[in-house]
């Protein structure tokens, strides 16, 4: 082109493309392949956890009575909201069953989505879930008084019972709320004991659980292990996923290539679709995976040099001749 700068001479037209062979996804033999496999294992764990309907975990905490909602009487009959909630769940269950029935006949996510008039991502979500997904409850709303509750409780224990005085003191510490919130909190303290054990329900996200499911139990602290035990106790599907994921991690860490075939057979029979897909992917790249588990060599150093060469090539492109670039390449290896 006439108006094209000289520094662009020789560049091939069109967008730059990065070609990657399938086997490269698992890395080359040795430790590099092991790291790729561990990362892929974490991705599989997250996809499994997204598809699970894990119930909230019951956690006992010590909390001031003023922060707790008042106890309500058990419902004697179903309210309108309860009926609507039950009907929505019934519709979700019917959709879940219909998606699985259609997919068993057609083996096509696109066909199922077109027939039911829903998004393919919804079809994939329901197919990956071992049971009908449950709605996630909303968490409790934080209060503007939360950062100052400990101070108020400490002053309450010292004998200060005046709400106006407590309000003035926390305003000096940056409290931006109204006096009424403080008065209600102090009134609740007068009605009940300052602190009693209560049970809260905590919902854990898939990204947080991913680490717990793929790390060695020895690397988790006491609270993490306790929460993990609660999750596993609450869901049979979570126990199945944890068992398979931990076994694969041990195979990688201990380089037990002979045990891989048995693990693949177990994963192929799993009720969790992401684990079955992961097993099929390993079957397709079996040579690369077996090399990663068998040989002690690593191509990490070679990959590092390749990255440096590419960086130098891009820095020098269109700025200098081949001789200068040659000198920089040779100097890099010294």
C-alpha positions as CSV (number, residue, x, y, z in Angstrom):
1,X,0.0,0.0,0.0
2,X,1.2,3.5,-0.8
3,X,0.4,5.1,2.5
4,X,1.6,2.2,4.7
5,X,4.5,3.0,7.0
6,X,7.8,1.1,6.2
7,X,7.9,-0.5,9.6
8,X,4.9,-2.6,8.7
9,X,6.5,-3.9,5.5
10,X,6.4,-7.7,5.4
11,X,3.5,-8.2,7.9
12,X,1.0,-10.8,6.7
13,X,-2.5,-9.4,6.3
14,X,-5.4,-10.6,8.5
15,X,-5.7,-11.1,12.3
16,X,-3.1,-13.0,14.2
17,X,-4.1,-16.5,15.2
18,X,-2.7,-18.7,17.9
19,X,-2.7,-22.4,16.9
20,X,-2.9,-24.9,19.8
21,X,-3.0,-28.6,19.4
22,X,-5.3,-30.6,21.6
23,X,-2.5,-32.3,23.3
24,X,-1.0,-29.0,24.4
25,X,-4.0,-28.5,26.7
26,X,-2.5,-31.1,29.0
27,X,1.0,-30.0,28.6
28,X,4.1,-32.0,27.7
29,X,5.5,-34.9,29.8
30,X,6.4,-34.2,33.3
31,X,5.6,-31.4,35.8
32,X,4.3,-29.0,33.2
33,X,1.6,-31.5,32.2
34,X,0.8,-32.1,35.9
35,X,0.1,-28.4,36.5
36,X,-2.2,-28.2,33.5
37,X,-4.1,-31.2,34.8
38,X,-4.5,-29.7,38.2
39,X,-5.8,-26.5,36.7
40,X,-8.3,-28.4,34.6
41,X,-9.3,-30.4,37.7
42,X,-10.2,-27.2,39.4
43,X,-12.3,-26.1,36.5
44,X,-14.1,-29.4,36.5
45,X,-14.7,-29.1,40.2
46,X,-16.2,-25.6,39.7
47,X,-18.5,-26.8,37.0
48,X,-19.7,-29.7,39.2
49,X,-20.4,-27.3,42.1
50,X,-22.3,-24.8,40.0
51,X,-24.7,-27.6,39.0
52,X,-25.2,-28.9,42.5
53,X,-28.1,-27.5,44.6
54,X,-26.2,-27.4,47.9
55,X,-28.4,-26.5,50.9
56,X,-27.3,-23.7,53.2
57,X,-24.9,-24.9,56.0
58,X,-26.1,-24.5,59.6
59,X,-23.6,-22.6,61.7
60,X,-23.9,-21.9,65.4
61,X,-22.8,-18.4,66.4
62,X,-22.8,-16.3,69.5
63,X,-24.8,-13.2,68.8
64,X,-26.6,-10.5,70.8
65,X,-30.3,-11.0,71.2
66,X,-31.0,-7.6,69.7
67,X,-29.6,-8.7,66.4
68,X,-31.8,-11.8,66.1
69,X,-35.2,-11.8,64.7
70,X,-38.0,-12.5,67.1
71,X,-39.1,-16.1,67.2
72,X,-42.2,-16.8,65.1
73,X,-44.9,-19.4,65.7
74,X,-44.8,-22.4,63.3
75,X,-47.2,-22.1,60.4
76,X,-50.4,-24.0,60.8
77,X,-51.4,-23.7,57.2
78,X,-49.8,-22.9,53.9
79,X,-49.8,-19.3,53.0
80,X,-50.2,-17.8,49.5
81,X,-46.4,-17.2,49.2
82,X,-45.7,-20.8,50.2
83,X,-48.2,-22.0,47.6
84,X,-46.6,-19.9,44.9
85,X,-43.1,-21.1,45.9
86,X,-44.2,-24.7,45.8
87,X,-45.8,-24.2,42.4
88,X,-42.7,-22.6,41.0
89,X,-40.6,-25.6,42.2
90,X,-43.1,-28.0,40.6
91,X,-42.7,-26.2,37.3
92,X,-38.9,-26.3,37.6
93,X,-39.1,-30.1,38.3
94,X,-41.3,-30.6,35.3
95,X,-38.9,-28.7,33.1
96,X,-36.0,-30.6,34.5
97,X,-37.6,-33.9,33.6
98,X,-38.7,-32.8,30.2
99,X,-35.2,-31.6,29.3
100,X,-33.6,-34.9,30.3
101,X,-36.3,-36.9,28.4
102,X,-35.8,-34.8,25.2
103,X,-32.0,-35.0,25.4
104,X,-32.1,-38.8,25.9
105,X,-34.1,-39.0,22.6
106,X,-32.3,-36.3,20.5
107,X,-28.8,-36.1,22.0
108,X,-28.8,-32.4,20.9
109,X,-28.8,-29.4,23.3
110,X,-29.8,-27.1,20.4
111,X,-32.8,-29.2,19.5
112,X,-34.0,-29.4,23.2
113,X,-33.6,-25.6,23.5
114,X,-35.6,-24.9,20.2
115,X,-38.4,-27.3,21.2
116,X,-38.9,-25.8,24.7
117,X,-38.1,-22.2,23.7
118,X,-35.4,-21.7,26.3
119,X,-31.7,-20.8,26.2
120,X,-29.1,-23.4,25.5
121,X,-27.3,-22.4,28.7
122,X,-30.4,-23.3,30.7
123,X,-30.5,-26.7,29.0
124,X,-26.9,-27.3,29.8
125,X,-27.3,-26.2,33.4
126,X,-30.2,-28.6,33.9
127,X,-28.4,-31.5,32.2
128,X,-25.3,-31.0,34.3
129,X,-27.3,-30.9,37.5
130,X,-27.8,-34.4,39.2
131,X,-31.1,-33.1,40.6
132,X,-33.6,-30.3,40.0
133,X,-32.0,-27.0,40.9
134,X,-33.3,-25.3,44.0
135,X,-33.7,-21.5,44.3
136,X,-31.0,-19.9,46.3
137,X,-32.3,-18.0,49.4
138,X,-31.3,-14.4,49.8
139,X,-28.8,-13.6,52.5
140,X,-29.6,-11.3,55.4
141,X,-29.2,-7.6,54.8
142,X,-26.4,-5.8,56.7
143,X,-27.2,-3.0,59.2
144,X,-25.6,0.3,59.4
145,X,-25.1,-0.4,63.1
146,X,-23.1,-3.6,62.5
147,X,-19.6,-2.0,62.8
148,X,-20.5,-0.5,66.2
149,X,-22.3,-3.4,67.9
150,X,-19.2,-4.7,69.6
151,X,-18.6,-1.3,71.2
152,X,-22.1,-1.0,72.4
153,X,-22.1,-4.4,73.9
154,X,-18.8,-3.7,75.6
155,X,-20.2,-0.4,77.1
156,X,-23.4,-2.3,78.0
157,X,-21.3,-4.8,80.0
158,X,-19.6,-1.9,81.8
159,X,-23.0,-0.7,83.0
160,X,-24.0,2.0,80.5
161,X,-27.7,1.6,79.8
162,X,-28.5,5.1,78.3
163,X,-29.3,4.9,74.6
164,X,-28.7,8.6,74.1
165,X,-25.2,8.4,75.7
166,X,-24.3,5.3,73.6
167,X,-25.5,7.1,70.5
168,X,-23.3,10.2,71.2
169,X,-20.3,7.9,71.7
170,X,-20.6,6.0,68.5
171,X,-21.3,9.2,66.5
172,X,-17.8,10.4,67.7
173,X,-16.5,7.1,66.2
174,X,-18.1,7.7,62.8
175,X,-21.6,6.3,63.1
176,X,-23.7,7.9,60.3
177,X,-27.1,6.5,61.2
178,X,-30.0,7.7,63.2
179,X,-30.7,7.7,67.0
180,X,-33.7,5.4,66.5
181,X,-31.7,2.5,65.3
182,X,-29.5,2.7,68.5
183,X,-32.6,3.1,70.7
184,X,-34.2,-0.1,69.2
185,X,-31.0,-2.0,69.7
186,X,-30.7,-1.0,73.3
187,X,-34.3,-1.8,73.9
188,X,-33.8,-5.3,72.5
189,X,-30.8,-5.7,74.9
190,X,-33.0,-4.8,77.8
191,X,-35.6,-7.4,76.8
192,X,-33.1,-10.3,76.4
193,X,-29.7,-11.5,77.3
194,X,-26.7,-9.8,75.6
195,X,-25.5,-12.9,73.9
196,X,-26.9,-16.3,73.2
197,X,-26.0,-19.1,70.7
198,X,-28.0,-18.9,67.5
199,X,-28.0,-20.9,64.3
200,X,-27.4,-19.2,61.0
201,X,-27.5,-20.7,57.5
202,X,-24.5,-19.9,55.3
203,X,-24.4,-20.6,51.6
204,X,-20.9,-21.2,50.1
205,X,-20.1,-20.3,46.5
206,X,-18.5,-22.7,43.9
207,X,-15.3,-20.7,43.7
208,X,-14.7,-21.0,47.4
209,X,-15.6,-24.7,47.4
210,X,-13.4,-25.3,44.4
211,X,-10.3,-24.8,46.5
212,X,-11.6,-27.1,49.3
213,X,-12.5,-29.9,46.8
214,X,-9.1,-29.9,45.0
215,X,-6.6,-29.1,47.8
216,X,-5.2,-31.7,50.2
217,X,-7.1,-31.7,53.4
218,X,-3.9,-31.0,55.3
219,X,-3.7,-27.6,53.6
220,X,-7.1,-26.5,55.0
221,X,-7.5,-24.9,58.4
222,X,-9.8,-26.2,61.1
223,X,-12.8,-24.0,60.1
224,X,-12.5,-24.9,56.4
225,X,-12.4,-28.6,57.2
226,X,-15.4,-28.2,59.4
227,X,-17.4,-26.4,56.7
228,X,-16.3,-29.0,54.1
229,X,-17.5,-31.8,56.3
230,X,-20.9,-30.1,56.6
231,X,-21.1,-29.7,52.8
232,X,-20.3,-33.3,52.2
233,X,-22.8,-34.5,54.8
234,X,-25.5,-32.4,53.2
235,X,-25.2,-33.6,49.6
236,X,-24.5,-37.2,48.3
237,X,-23.5,-35.7,44.9
238,X,-21.0,-33.5,46.6
239,X,-19.5,-36.6,48.4
240,X,-19.3,-38.4,45.0
241,X,-17.5,-35.4,43.4
242,X,-15.1,-34.9,46.3
243,X,-14.1,-38.6,46.3
244,X,-13.3,-38.6,42.6
245,X,-11.6,-35.3,42.6
246,X,-9.4,-36.1,45.6
247,X,-8.5,-39.5,44.1
248,X,-7.4,-37.9,40.8
249,X,-5.3,-35.3,42.8
250,X,-3.5,-38.1,44.6
251,X,-2.9,-39.9,41.3
252,X,-1.2,-36.8,40.0
253,X,0.8,-36.0,43.1
254,X,2.0,-39.6,43.6
255,X,2.4,-40.2,39.8
256,X,0.4,-43.4,40.0
257,X,-0.1,-43.9,36.2
258,X,-1.3,-47.5,36.7
259,X,-4.3,-46.2,38.8
260,X,-5.4,-43.8,36.1
261,X,-7.4,-46.4,34.1
262,X,-9.4,-47.5,37.1
263,X,-10.2,-43.8,37.9
264,X,-11.4,-43.2,34.4
265,X,-13.8,-46.1,34.6
266,X,-15.2,-44.8,37.9
267,X,-15.6,-41.3,36.4
268,X,-17.3,-42.6,33.3
269,X,-20.0,-44.2,35.5
270,X,-20.4,-41.0,37.6
271,X,-23.8,-39.3,37.8
272,X,-22.1,-35.9,37.3
273,X,-21.9,-34.8,33.7
274,X,-18.7,-32.6,34.1
275,X,-16.8,-35.5,35.5
276,X,-17.9,-37.8,32.7
277,X,-16.8,-35.2,30.2
278,X,-13.4,-34.8,31.9
279,X,-12.8,-38.5,31.7
280,X,-13.6,-38.5,28.0
281,X,-11.2,-35.7,27.4
282,X,-8.4,-37.6,29.2
283,X,-9.2,-40.6,27.1
284,X,-8.6,-38.6,23.9
285,X,-5.2,-37.3,25.2
286,X,-4.2,-40.5,27.0
287,X,-0.6,-40.5,25.6
288,X,0.1,-37.0,26.9
289,X,-1.5,-37.7,30.3
290,X,0.4,-40.9,30.7
291,X,3.7,-39.2,29.8
292,X,3.0,-36.5,32.4
293,X,2.4,-39.2,35.1
294,X,5.3,-41.5,34.0
295,X,8.4,-39.4,33.1
296,X,10.3,-37.1,35.5
297,X,11.2,-34.6,32.8
298,X,9.7,-31.2,32.3
299,X,9.6,-28.9,29.4
300,X,9.0,-25.9,31.6
301,X,12.4,-24.5,30.9
302,X,12.0,-24.8,27.2
303,X,8.6,-23.1,27.3
304,X,10.2,-20.2,29.2
305,X,12.8,-19.7,26.5
306,X,10.1,-19.9,23.8
307,X,8.2,-17.1,25.6
308,X,11.4,-15.0,25.8
309,X,12.1,-15.5,22.1
310,X,8.5,-14.5,21.2
311,X,8.8,-11.4,23.4
312,X,12.1,-10.3,21.8
313,X,10.7,-10.9,18.3
314,X,7.7,-8.7,19.0
315,X,9.8,-6.0,20.6
316,X,12.1,-5.9,17.5
317,X,9.5,-6.2,14.8
318,X,9.7,-3.3,12.4
319,X,12.3,-1.5,14.4
320,X,15.7,-3.0,13.4
321,X,17.3,-5.4,11.1
322,X,17.9,-9.1,11.4
323,X,21.5,-8.7,12.7
324,X,20.5,-6.8,15.8
325,X,17.7,-9.2,16.5
326,X,20.2,-12.1,16.1
327,X,22.5,-10.5,18.7
328,X,19.8,-10.1,21.2
329,X,18.7,-13.7,20.7
330,X,22.2,-15.0,21.3
331,X,22.8,-12.7,24.3
332,X,19.6,-14.0,25.9
333,X,21.1,-17.5,26.1
334,X,24.3,-16.5,27.9
